[in-house]
Each structure stands twice: as structure tokens, then as C-alpha cells.
Amino acid sequence: MKQLPKHRLFWPAVALVLLLVSNVFFSSSFFSIRLQDGHLYGSLIDILRGSTPLVLVALGMTMVIATAGIDLSVGSVIAIVGAFACLQVSDLSDQNSVGGVLIAVALAVVLGLVLGLWNGVLVAVVGIQPIIATLILLVGGRGVAQLITDGQIINVRSDPYRTIGAGYALTIPVAVIIAAAVVALAVVFTRRTALGLLIESVGSSPTASRLAGIQARRLTVIVYVFSGFCAGVAGLIYSSNISSADGNNAGNLIELDAILAVVIGGTALTGGRFSIAGSVLGAVLIQTLNITIYTAGVPGRVTLLFKAVVVVALCLAQSPAFRAKVFRQKAAVTA
């Protein structure tokens, strides 16, 4: 038990529990989950469904950061993929055509893979620093999304497309099932095969990895393609949930929340170590914090400051050096 506070997921889990419990003071039915029309409803279900885009983006970001890289373009990828999918669906003669929607979704996912490939080639083949390479798509991607939507918000009226972000299957939100499936596949490929160790090896030392015969460049391209895929799926969920594509605001600043979720989850920004469970926990924690802020009625003008204070407190609690210094001082005062 004494080792439990030293586990990297202990303090994020404690913070998540405290946030969830604090909501009971503002909403007595916060933990209630009811079955209505064959669907699960409740605040906890809303948190899980609202977390799905950030969980997916954080998952892709985790793999990239594990190679000592960074992907700042995920928000723009969300906007581009969502705009492209909505444009394809809106052009259908029958927007409720399941076949037509599936083709549109498949093309949008391929577009996300291509955007990830673009980032990967710039980083691994051309040799541009990850922060600069992905900054290009961060800036230019918004312009691409605006070109796709012609500067307008594209609204769609497609029940099959809306199912992705707002539908239910087996009483569970479809978005949660999609996110869980992607996370499970990532766990299987990175923890049940040698892929995870190879990624961490590239993050620890790309040069040593190449000398050891590891295809470091190929792995780097793969993780950026995976990040593009995750951001693309997140874009589909986001645009489907609101049945529209907003090239200007979709996924705005989500890259910062994703990086924060990865850091909270214990993945080292210097690469060489990653935790999928930690990133998922971090993403859910951030979404819970957002819900708590609105539930508590925190004024909008201080929302970001309140969020920053909570995150700083959590990061300090996670820091072994900070805890050691505080406890050492307390022991000295007691003596």
C-alpha cells in the first residue's frame, strides 16, 4: 500500500474521483444512470461520450510523443476530415443512404491517414523537426478545411452519419464503442507484440535503434499515420455529433488538451516511454474537469484560469521531486 501513491496513475485517479464526487454537491443525481428507450443516460455516460474525441487524439499523440515527437496538427486534421465527410454526405442524393454514408466515411478516414502520412514523411524522411513539420499542417489545415466548406458551415441531415457521434448500440453510445475498439487495438499491437518496445526504443535513441537494425524512419512514419487516423476518427465523431462541419472551430486547441492528457497519464515528453491507460485516464479527467467547471457555475471569464490551477496542482502532486521536498520539510519541522 505504501507504494501505491508512487504509481504514476494514482494521483490522476484520485483527482478524477474527487472531481466526480464534487459534482454531487451541485447535482444530487450526478451518479444516477437510467435506461431510457433502450439507451443508457446519465452524467457519467455524457462524460464518457464527450471524452471520445479527446481520448482518440490523445491516443495518437501518445504514440507520437513516445518517439520523442509531437503532433500539433491534430485539431486541423479533425476540421479537415469532418468537413470532407460532411461535404460528401451533403452531396448524396439520399443522405440517409447507408452505402453512401459508409463510402463517405471510408474516404474521410483515408484522408486522415494521408494527412498523417504527410506529417510522417516531413519528420522521418525530409528531416524537419516534428514541432515545425506539424505546425505547417496546423496553420494550413484550417485553410484547407475552409476551402472544403467554402467558408460556410455545412449542415447534414443524415441519420446513418449522426449515428457515429450521437447514436447508440447495445444501450451504449456508438462513439464510446468506437473509441474503446481503437484503444483495444492499440493495446494489443503495442503491448502484445514487439511494436511497443520498438517505438519506445526509437524514442529513447533513434540513432542506436538504426544501428541495432530497427527501421526507425518507418516506425516514425507509422506513428504519425496512426495519429492522423485517430484524429480523423475523432473528426467524424465530432462532426457527426453536431451534424455539421465547422472548418474554423472544429477541434480548436484540442492538441493542447491532448498533450496535457498524455503528460497527466505519465508519458514522458522526451520519448522512450508511454502509457495508453494513463492517456485515456488523462483525457477522461480533462473532460470531467470541463463538465465540473460548467456544473459548478464557474464564470466563463475565469474558466481557463480555474482549469490551469487544477492542472498545476495535479502535476505537482504527480511530481516525485515535489512530494519528496514537501514531505522532507514536514519531517524536519516535526523533528
Salt bridges, closest charged atoms under 4 A:
GLU200 OE2 - ARG191 NH1 3.67
ASP257 OD1 - LYS307 NZ 3.23
